[in-house]
Amino acid sequence: MNKRDIGQDHIIHKLRDCQERINEAEKIKGGAIDALLEARALFENLFELSPDALVLVNRESCIMRVNTEAERLFGYSRQELIGKDHELLVPDRFKEKHTTQMNAYMNEPRVRVMGIGLELRGRRKDGTVFAADIDLGPIEIGKEFVVLAVVRDATKRKRLEEELEGYRQRLEQVVAQRTAEFARANAELTREIEERRKTEEGLVLRASILDSAGFPVFLINTKGNFVYANEAAINTYGYGRDEFLDMNLSQLLRPEEASVVPGRLKEVQETGHMVLVTIHVRKDKSLMPVQVHHSLAKTAHGQFIVSVMRNLADEPELRLLFDEAPGAILVTDANLRLTSCAGSALDSTGLKPVQCLGMTLYDYLKGSSFEKALLPAHQGALTGTPTSFSVVIRRRRYFGWAVPLRSTKGEIIGTQSTMLKAPDDKPKPRRRTAK
């Protein structure tokens, strides 16, 4: 018979059954001898081949018998154990508690598992202590009452339970940590969604307000790419809203001036704003003098530049004031290209103001009566030196001055000259020559 053929949970009941059969056989004489021998043989087999350590203890707590597994588990031989107090197998620090538990059991003997809910320990011959599971069962041998103790080394089970408990605790910690992370992520996501909703509502409201403005308004990123254009910009420049979203601010300038855009945008980011007068090109390639206001806007989504354009050509009152002014006003960029020109004194050039936009000052003044006065004055202003001048146009004298135009950082970005007709200047009478 193999040890594993005997179920551990039923060893006490089987041994008790065997002993009861022995007791019954002993009461019967004659033909019961064979049954008695058979019962005793079965008891011996069950006792010795049990996979657990078995210890028989009488009411006086003396060890009556042990099996081979008990010898192996505790390290004692049978001769060393039989007749000794069973507390020899109990660690000293557990003896008092063990005695109390055994006395209570002896007063009310029954089959029960002492390991449930208890921290039980056994002690080997070498003094080592091990965790143990102990099942108890009362057995009557003849007229004597004994207790059968089934002892099982629980070291591996305890270690496994401790490992499982450690895994469980770590799992609970991970679950709690992940749950907290998910809760934080959910709260953050909820907050972001709410902020985005408010932002989108605000953008829709602002866009509707800007669309109602009567002048072009753009929102561009720090690279100069358009991210928004209002209705006035669409109507003024001729591009559709989707077309603007694929364009850069430099595309509104003439090709030769497109390279100045990065520097201007950098200045806006550093100073926060910029105002300049320049020339923009519509979709139909027509030129348009504009005054541009760039302002830096810092948002949660990054930095953007709000650009407001003022179309000077569409302001008749301003144009009339310039055109009928008793003199002239010329505005150039840093390359001395005209960005604005107006005034009655310019009629002598034979060009309308809109025709002169984008021309260099050299080409515009070439061959005119005030080329020698105006050109050096603007050249001097471009070096930072305000320069005054006078000129006679159609027998009328004009006084003027040219000054540099500077950015908010003090850099020269262009020039401006203003000419006014001298109030007391009268045309000189022609001398008659004798025939």
DOKOL-168817 format. One record per residue: y, z negated, x negated of N, C-alpha, C, O in turn; residue in one letter. Coordinates in pm, whole numbers, plus 50000, padded with zeros to 5 digits. Layout:
BEGIN
YZXYZXYZXYZXa
...
***
This chain:
BEGIN
498795000049914500005000050000501245000049912501334992349816m
502185008549943503435009449867504434999449923504464996650043n
505264993949833506254984049876507184989749980507594982750072k
507535002549965508515008450055507935011450192508665015150284r
506585009650207505975011650338506285000150431506065001150552d
506784989150376507074977350457508564977050484509354976250390i
508984977650610510394977250642511004963750610510444953350644g
512184963950541512824951350501513254943050620513244930750614q
513644949550728514144942250844513044934750918513334925950999d
511804938150892510714932050972509774923350890508764918650942h
510084921250763509174913850677508904899750727507764895150725i
509944892850772509754879150821508854878950943507944870750952i
509114887951038508304888351161506844891751130505944885951190h
506604901051036505234904751002504494893050939503344890150973k
505184886150846504534874750782504274863650882503244856850875l
505204861850974504984851451076503784855051165502964846551199r
503714867851201502584872351284501254870151211500274865551270d
501244873451082500014871551005499614856851000498454853251017c
500624848450976500314834250967499834828751100498944820251103q
500394833351209499934828951341498484833151364497714825551422e
498104845251320496724849751333495794841251248494674838251288r
496294837351131495484828451045495274815151113494174809651115i
496364809851169496274797051237495294797651354494494788551373n
495364808351431494464809951545493014811251498492104805451558e
492804818651391491444820651340490834807751289489634805351304a
491694799151229491194786551176490744777251288489884768651268e
491354778951407490984770451519489624774651578488964766851646k
489244787251552488004792451610486914792751503487154797651393i
485754787651533484654787351437483744799451456483894806951552k
482834801251366481834811851380482374825451349482764828351236g
482404834151454482774848251435484214850451396484584861751365g
485054839751396486464841451363486684841851212487814843951168a
485634839951133485844839450987486304853050934487204853850850i
485674863550984486094876850938487554879650973488304885150892d
487964875751092489364877751133490284869351048491394873551014a
489824857451012490644848650927490844854850790491964855150738l
489764859850732489874866050600490774878350603491584880750513l
490604886050710491434898050724492914894550736493764901050674e
493244884250815494624880150835495224874950704496374877750671a
494394867050630494894861750503495154873050403496134872750330r
494264882950402494454894350310495724902050344496474906250256a
495954903750474497174910750515498404902750477499394908550432l
498354889750495499494881250459499794882350310500944883750268f
498674881550230498854882250085499494895650045500384896249961e
499004906450107499564919650076501044920550111501864925050031n
501364916150230502764916650273503634907950184504754911950150l
503154896550147503954887150068504204892649928505334892349878f
503144897649865503284902049727503944915749715504664918349618e
503714924249812504244937749801505614939449867506114950649876l
506214928849912507544929549974508564934849872508564930449757s
509424943949911510454949049819511544938849792512374940849704p
511554927949867512544917349846511864904949790510654902849804d
512694896649724512164883949672511864874549789512704872849877a
510644868349788510244858949894510034845249833509364843749731l
510614835249899510494821449853510124812849973510824813050075v
508974805149962508574795850068509034782050029508734777249920l
509784775550119510354762250093509924752950206509994756550323v
509464740750170509094731150275510294722950319511414725450274n
510074713350406511174705250460511854696950352513014693150367r
511144694050244511724686050135512474694950036512884690449929e
512654707550072513394717249989512664721049861513254726449768s
511344718049857510564721849740509994735849758509604739949867c
509954743049646509414756649648507894755849649507294749849560i
507274761949749505814761949762505184774449703504084774249650m
505934785549714505344798149671506444808449652507454808049721r
506264817749558507174829049538506334841549514505164840549478v
506934853149535506204865549507506684871649375507544866249307n
506084883049342506394889549214507864893849206508474892749099t
508434898649316509844903049316510774891349291511824892949228e
510384879249341511204867349317511204863949168512244860149114a
510034865149101509974862748958510904872348884511644868348794e
510864884948922511714894948856513184892348881514004893448789r
513544889049006514954887249041515554874948975516674875548924l
514824863648975515404851148922515054848748776515684840348711f
514074855948723513734854448581512834842748550512574840048433g
512334835748651511404824548632509984829548659509764839048734y
509004822748596507604825048632507274816548753508034807548789s
506144819148816505744811248932505574796648894505984787548966r
504944794548778504684780848735505974772948717506014760848742q
507044779948674508324773148655509004769748787509834760748791e
508674776648894509374774849021508614766049120509224757749187l
507304767549130506544760349232506644745349207506404740349097i
507014738249315507184723749310508594719349277508924707549290g
509444728849235510834725449203511694726549328511374733549424k
512834719049322513804719949433514404734149436514754739649331d
514504739849552514994753649562516444755149517516904766249492h
517174743649506518564744449460518664748449312519744751049259e
517464748849247517424754249111517924768749110518424773549008l
517794775549225518174789649235519574791349294519994802549323l
520304780149312521644780649372522674776749266522494766649199v
523784784549248524834780949151525424767249185525514763549302p
525824759749082526314746049101527474745349201527514736349284d
528404754749192529594753749277529284756949423530144754849510r
528074761949452527714764949590526714754749647526364755549765f
526234745249563525154736449606525524727649724524744726349819k
526694721549721527104712549830527164719949964526654715150065e
527774731349961527904739250083526524744250129526234744850248k
525684747850030524344752850063523504741850128522774744350224h
523594729650075522834718450131523214716050277522344713950361t
524504716450305524974714550443524404725450535523964722550646t
524434737850488523934749050569522424747850591521944750650700q
521674743750488520224742650502519834731250595518894732550673m
520544720050586520264708850676520484712950821519694709450909n
521574720450844521844725050980520744734551026520364734451143a
520234742750935519164752050972517864744651001517164747951097y
517544734650922516304727250943516304720151077515254718351139m
517474716051121517564709451252517384719251367517004715451477n
517664731951340517524742151445516994755051381517724764851366e
515714754951343515144766551273514944778451366514504776951480p
515264790151315515054802651387515254814051287515804812051179r
514814825751326515014837351239516484841251245517034843951352v
517084841451131518504845551128518874850550989518224847350889r
519924858350987520444863950862521584855250815522644854950877v
521354848050704522394838950655523534846350586524604840650565m
523294859050549524314866350474525474871050559526524874550504g
525334871150691526394876350776527594866950774527484855350816i
528694871850727529924864050726529974853650616530924845950611g
528964852950527528924842850423528954849350286528454860450266l
529554842250191529544846750052528424838949981528664828149927e
527224844549980526064837749922525844842449780526094854049746l
525374833149696525124836249556523774830449512523344820049562r
523134837449420521914832349357522144830649208523034836749149g
521284821849147521434819649003520114822648934519064817848976r
520184830348829518994833648753518724823148645519524814048623r
517594824648582517204815148477518194815148362518444804748301k
518774826948332519724827748220521124823248259522054824248179d
521274818248382522554812848426523484822848492524524819048545g
523114835548490523974845448556523904843848708522864840448764t
525024846448771525144844948917525274858848978525964867448924v
524614860849089524684873849155524884872149305524494862049363f
525514882149366525684881949511524354884249578523564892549532a
524084877049686522774877849751522914878449902523814872549962a
521984885749961521784885450107520514877550131519484880650071d
520564867450216519414858550239519094858050388519934854150469i
517874861950421517374860650559516404848750562515594847050472d
516494840750666515634828950681514764830250806515194835550908l
513544825250794512654825150911511674813450902511084811450796g
511494805751009510534794451008509094799551023508814808351105p
508194793750945506764797250953505954784250957506244774750884i
504954783851041504084772151052502754775450983502014784151029e
502454768450873501214770250800500334758050827500574747150776i
499324760350908498524748950955499384740251043499884744551146g
499544727750999500414718651072501724716350999502544708051038k
501904723950891503104721950809504164732550842503864744450856e
505394727750852506534736750880507174740550746507524731950666f
507334753650725507994758550604509034769050644509024774350755v
509924771850549510964781950570510724793250471510584791050351v
510674805450525510544817250440511944822950416512644826650510l
512354823750288513654829550250513424843350190512684844750092a
514054853250247514004866950194515314869250121516374869650183v
515244870749988516444871649906516574886049852515624891949801v
517754891249866518014905049824519254905149734520284899449768r
519144911649619520284912949527521324922249592521054934049614d
522504916749622523554924449691524644929149597525714933349640a
524364928449466525394932049369525864946449388527064948949394t
524924955849397525294969849413526004972049547526984979449556k
525464965349651526114966949782527534961549780528454967749832r
527694949749718529034943849711529984952749632531134954849669k
529444958149521530284966849440530674979349519531814983949514r
529684984749592529964996449674530974993149784531875001049815l
530794981249844531734977049949533134975349892534124979149955e
533224969649771534524967849708535164981449677536364983349697e
534334990849627534855004249600535325010849728536385016949734e
534485009549833534865015349961536125008750016536985015550074l
536244995649996537454988750041538674993549962539764995350017e
538454995549831539555000849750539955014849796541135017949806g
538935023249824539225036749876539955035850009540905043350034y
539495026550094540125025250226541585021150212542465026650279r
541835011250123543205006750104544085017750047545225019550089q
543515025149948544295036049890544545047049993545615053049999r
543515049550075543675059550181544755055350280545575063450323l
544725042250315545755037350406547145038450344548115041850412e
547215035650213548515036950145548985051350145550155054350170q
548035060550115548395074750112548815079350251549805086450267v
548025075150351548355078950489549725073450528550535080450588v
549955060550493551255054550525552385061750452553455064150509a
552115065050324553145072150245553415085950304554565089950321q
552335093250336552505106550392553175105950528554015114150562r
552775095850607553395094350738554885091850725555695097550798t
555255083050627556665080350605557395092850556558525095550597a
556725100450467557345112850417557535122850530558575129250541e
556495124050615556615133250728557725128850823558475137050875f
557815115450843558865110350932560245113350875561155117450947a
560395111250741561685114250678561975129150684563095133350714r
560935137250655561135151750660561495156450801562325165250819a
560835150350900561125154051039562545150051077563265157551144n
562945137951033564305133451062565335142350992566365145851051a
565035146050866565945154750791566025168450857567095174350869e
564845173550898564825186550964565595186251095566335195551128l
565415175351170566135173851296567645173651271568425179751343t
568035166151165569455165251132570005178951090571095182951131r
569225186051005569675199250960569785208951077570725216951085e
568805208251168568855217151285570095214251369570765223351416i
570385201251386571565197551465572835201851394573765206951457e
572885199751262574065204051186574225219151191575335224351205e
573085226351179573155240951183573615245651321574395255151334r
573115238651425573535242351560575045240451576575745249051629r
575525228951528576965226451537577745236551452578795241551492k
577185239451333577865249151246577915262951311578945269651310t
576785266951369576745280051434577695280551553578375290551575e
577735269551629578685269151741580115269951691580965276851747e
580365262451579581715262951522582065276751469583195281451483g
581065283351406581325296851353581585306851465582455315451455l
580815305451573581035314351688582435312351743583135321951775v
582845299551754584185296651805585255302051711586225308251755l
585065299751581586065304451485586125319551482587195325551473r
584945325851490584915340451490585645346051611586355356051600a
585475339651727586165344451848587675342651834588455350851881s
588065331651767589495329351744590045339751647591115345551670i
589305342051537589765351651437589775365851492590625373851455l
588815368951581588785382351640589995384951727590395396451748d
590585374251778591765375851863593055377051781594125379751836s
592935374851648594125376051564594545390651555593695399651560a
595825393051542596345406751539596435412551400596995423451385g
595915405951299595975410951162594585409651100593795401251143f
594285417950999592955417750937592665404450867593505399250792p
591465399050892591015386750827589585389250776588725393750851v
589365386150649588035387750590587545374350537588325365650499f
586225372850535585575361750465584675368150360583755375750394l
584935365050233584155371050125583575359950040584115348850035i
582445362849972581885352949881582555354049745583425362449725n
582145345549653582835344949523582585357449438583225359149334t
581665366149480581435378849410582225390149472582205401449423k
582935387149582583765397349645583075404849756583645414249812g
581835400949791581125407749899581595402450034581775390350050n
581785411250130582225407150262581085400450339579955405350339f
581395389250404580425382850493580965382250636580235378850730v
582245385650652582815386150788584065394650785584825394550688y
584285402050894585505409850914585855409151062584995411551147a
587105405851093587465404651235587775418351295587735428551226n
588065418451425588295431051496589495438551440589455450851430e
590565431351404591755437851350591445444951219591975455751193a
590565439051136590165445551011589395458351039589585468450972a
588525457751139587745469651176588655480751223588485492351185i
589625477151307590545487151361591495492551255591845504351256n
591915483951163592895487951061592275496750954592865506750913t
591075493150908590475500150795589525511250839589215520150759y
589055510950963588185521651012586715519650985585905528051025g
586325508950917584925506050891584345497651005585065489751066y
583035499251033582365490851130582025477351069582065475750947g
581705467551155581405454151105580185454451011580185447950906r
579165461851049577985462750964578285469650832577695466350730d
579185479250834579555486050709580245476350614579985476650494e
581115467850668581795458050583580795448750515580985444850400f
579715445050587578755435650531577995441350412577365433950338l
578065454650394577435460950278578465465050173578145472450080d
579705460150189580775464450099581295452750016581045441050045m
582045456449910582715446949823584215449149834584665460149864n
584985438549808586435439549817586995450649729587985457049764l
586345453049616586825463349523586815477249586587545486049541s
586005479349691585935492349756587145495249844587315506449892q
588005485149866589235487449940590375491349847591475494649892l
590115490949716591125494749618590835508649564589725513849579l
591825514549501591605527249435590665525149316590695514549254r
589845534949284588825533349178589375527749048588735519448984p
590565532349009591125527848881591575513348885591835507548780e
591675507249004592125493349014590995483849051591205471649055e
589795489049078588685480749124588295470049023587785459449061a
588525472648895588095463148792588875450048793588445440348730s
590015449348864590825437148863590285426748960590685415148954v
589365430549049588895421449153588235408849096588605397949138v
587265409849003586635397648951587625387548895587495375548918p
588635392448821589635383348765590455376448872590755364548862g
590815383948977591595377849086590775367349159591275356649192r
589495370449185588645360849256588435348249172588395337149226l
588305349849042588145338348955589395329448960589295317248963k
590555335948961591805328248970591905320649102592365309249106e
591465327149210591495320449340590595308049338590945297549392v
589415309249273588505297849265589095286549183588825274849209q
589905290049082590475279848996591715273449057591925261349044e
592555281549124593825276449176593795273449325594595265649375t
592865279649396592745277149539593435287449627593155288049747g
594335295649570595015305649653595665316349565595815314649444h
596055327349629596765338149560597455346749665596905349349772m
598665351149632599405360449717599815372349631600365370549522v
599535384349679599905396149602600165407849696599745407949812l
600885417649642601155430049714600415441149642600555442749520v
599635448749714598855459349652598665470749752599265470849860t
597825480249715597565491749801596075492049834595235491249745i
595765493049961594375494350004594095508450053594995515750095h
592825512150046592385525450087591535524050213590545516750214v
591945531150318591175531050442589935539750428589755546750328r
589065539350530587865547350530588185562250525587445570050466k
589315566150589589705580250589590465584250463591055595050457d
590455575350361591075577650230592605576650232593235579050129k
593205573250344594665571450347595015558350281594235548750285s
596215557750219596675545950148597495537050240598135541850333l
597455524050212598145514450298598695503050212597925496050147m
600025501150211600595489850137600295476850212600535475950332p
599775466750143599415454050207599875442350123599975442950001v
600135431650193600345418750128599095410550156598695408950271q
598475405250051597175398350063597345383550033597955379749933v
596805375150122596775360550101595305356550084594525357150179h
594935352349963593575347349937593615332149935594475326149870h
592695325750007592585311150007591135307149988590245313150049s
590885297049903589525292349877589085282749987589825273650024l
587875284850040587305276050143585985270550092585065278150061a
585885257250081584655250650035583895245550157584415237650236k
582645250050170581815246050283580505240250233580225240450113t
579695235050326578375229750291577445240750241576445237850176a
577775253150272576935264450232577465271550108576955282050069h
578485265850045579035271849924580515274949938581155271650039g
581055281449835582465285149834582665299349886581915308549852q
583685300849968584035313950021585545315750007586285306149986f
585995328250020587425331350011587855337850141587285347950183i
588865331950203589435337550325590595346650283591535342150218v
590515359350321591545369050283592235374250409591615379850499s
593535372250412594355376950524595225388450474595965386950377v
595135399850542595865411850500597055414250594596935413350716m
598185417550532599385420950608599735435450579600145438850468r
599585443950679599845458150662601355460650668601955460150775n
601945463150553603395465050549603815477950617604925478950668l
602935487750616603295500550678603375499550829604015507850893a
602735489650888602725488151033603785478451084603785474751202d
604715474350995605765465151038607085472851039607815472850940e
607395479251150608585488051156609875480851126610785486551064p
609985468251167611235460951142611445458850993612545460550941e
610365455250924610465453250781610705466650710611515467450617l
609995476950755610175490050695611595495450719612185501450630r
612115493150838613475497650869614475490350781615445496250733l
614245477350762615155469450677615165474950535616215476250473l
613965478250485613885483550350614485497550341615275500650252f
614085505950437614515519950429616015521450441616595530450380d
616635512850519618075514150540618885504750453620105503650467e
618185497850362618915488750274619845496850184619515507850142a
621045491150155622005498150070621565497849924622265492249840p
620425503749895619895503549759618425506949764618005515949837g
617635499749684616205502549681615445490549628615995482149557a
614175489949665613255479549615611995486649568611395494449642i
611605483749444610375489349387609485477949340609935468749272l
608195478649378607225468449335606065475649268605535485349323v
605675470949149604555477149077603505466449042603755454449051t
602355471449004601335462248953601485461448801602475466148745d
600495455348734600585453448588600475466548512600795467048393a
600035477048579599955490348515601145499048553601135511148528n
602165493048611603365499948656603045510748760603695521248765l
602025507948843601755516648959602475510849078602445498649100r
603105519149155603875514549270602955509249380602025516049423l
603235497049424602525491349538603435490749660602965488749772t
604725492249637605665492649750606985498649700607415496149588s
607615506649787608925512249752609675515149882609095520349977c
610935511749885611745513850006613225513549968613605508249863a
614035519350055615475519050034616095533050039615475542850000g
617335533650089618005546650105618305553449972618425565649966s
618425545449864618745551449734617615560049681617805567949589a
616405558349739615255565849690615135579649753614245587349718l
616025582749846615945595749912616075607149812615565618149833d
616785604149701617025614649603615745619549536615735630249476s
614655611549546613385615749483612695626549565611835633649515t
613095627649692612485637549778611115633449829610425641549892g
610685620949803609385615949848609575604849952610475596649941l
608705604850051608715593850146608035581650081607185583249994k
608415569750125607835557650063606315557750060605715553649960p
605665562350169604205561950171603615571550071602475569750027v
604385582050033603885591849937603905586549794603165591349708q
604745576749770604875571749634603845561049600603675557549483c
603165555749701602205544949677601095549849584600515560449607l
600825541949481599775545349385600255553549268599525554949170g
601465559049276601985566849164602435557549053602865546249078m
602325562248930602885554248821604395555448825604945565348875t
605055545548773606515545748771607015557548687608085563048713l
606235561248586606625572548501606685585448583607645593148575y
605625587548663605575599948743606625599648854607235609848886d
606825587648911607745586849024609185589448980609945596149050y
609555583948864610955585048818611215597448733612365600448701l
610155604548697610325615848606611315626148661611135631448771k
612355628848583613355638648621614415633748718615315641248754g
614305621048761615305615848856616535611148781616515609548659s
617615608848858618885604548796618845590248748619725586148672s
617835582448790617815568448744616565565148662616155553648650f
615975575848605614785573548522615125565248398614395556048363e
616265568648332616605561948208617005547348228616955539448133k
617395543648349617795529748373616625521448425616405510348376a
615895526648522614845518748587613595516848501613015505948497l
613165527448432611925526548358611985516048247611065507948236l
613065515948163613135505448060613235491448121612715481748066p
613915490448238614055477348300612685471848343612395460148322a
611845480348403610505475848446609615473148325608805463848327h
609765481048222608985478648101609345465148040608475457947992q
610635461848041611065448847990610545437548076610115427148024g
610585439348209610085428948300608595426748278608115415448292a
607855437448245606415436248224606105427748102605015422148091l
607075426848009606875418247891607345404047918607225395347831t
607875401648038608325388248074609825386348066610325375248083g
610555397048040612005395948025612725402148144612665414248162t
613395394048226614195399848335615285408648276615945404948178p
615485420348336616425430148279617345435448389616875439248496t
618645435748361619605441348456619945455648415619765459548300s
620435463248510620765477248481621775482048585622005475648687f
622365493548555623245500248651622945515148646622505520248543s
623185522048756622865536048765623765542548869624195536148966v
624055555248848624865562848944623935572749014623295581048950v
623885571649146623055580549228623965587249330624605580749413i
624015600549323624855608249414626305602849414626905600249518r
626795601249296628195597049272628465582949322629625579049338r
627395575149348627565561049385626895552349279625805555449230r
627585541449246627075532449143626245521349210626625515749313r
625105518549147624225507749192623975498249075623805502448961y
623955485549108623595475349010622215469749050621895468249168f
621425466948949620095461748981619525453048872620105451648764g
618385447348902617675439048803616165440248829615715441948942w
615425439348723613965439848731613395426648678613815421748573a
612465421148750611885408148713610355409148713609785417448784v
609705400748634608235400748634607685393548758608295383948805p
606565397948809605845390948915604685383448849603915389248772l
604565370648880603555362248814602565356448915602875354549033r
601345353848865600335347248948600605332248947601525327448879s
599805324949023599985310349027599695303948892600105292648868t
598995311248803598725306048669599795310348570599725306748452k
600785317948616601875322148530601655335348462602495339748384g
600525341848490600255354748427601045365748500601215365348622e
601535375548422602305386548479601335396348545600435401648480i
601535398648674600645407648749601385419948800600795428448867i
602675421048768603445432748813604935430748792605365421248726g
605715440048850607165439248836607825442548970607215448649058t
609075438448981609855441749101611295444249060611895436648985q
611835455049113613255457849086613995459249219613455464249318s
615225454749219616085455549338617415461849297618035457649199t
617845471849373619145478449345620035476849467619615478949581m
621275473049442622275471949548623485480649513623905481549398l
624025486949616625205495449596626415486749565626655476749631k
627165490849463628365483249426629385484449539629715495749576a
629915473349595630795473949712632115481049685632635488049773p
632675479649567633985485549539633865498949471634865505049433d
632695503449456632515516049384632875527749474632275529649580d
633835535449432634275547149510634065559649427634175559149305k
633795570649489633575582949411634885587549346635945587349408p
634785591649221635965595949146636335610349189635455618749206k
637665612949206638075626549247637795636349133637935633149015p
637415647849173637165658449074638505664049020639465665749096r
638545666648894639735672848834639725687648859638715694548844r
640895692348898641015706848917641375713248784642215708248709r
640755723748759641035730848632641895743048663641735749448767t
642795746148571643725757948588642935770348572642085771748484a
643235779248660642625792448653643365801048559643005812648539k
***
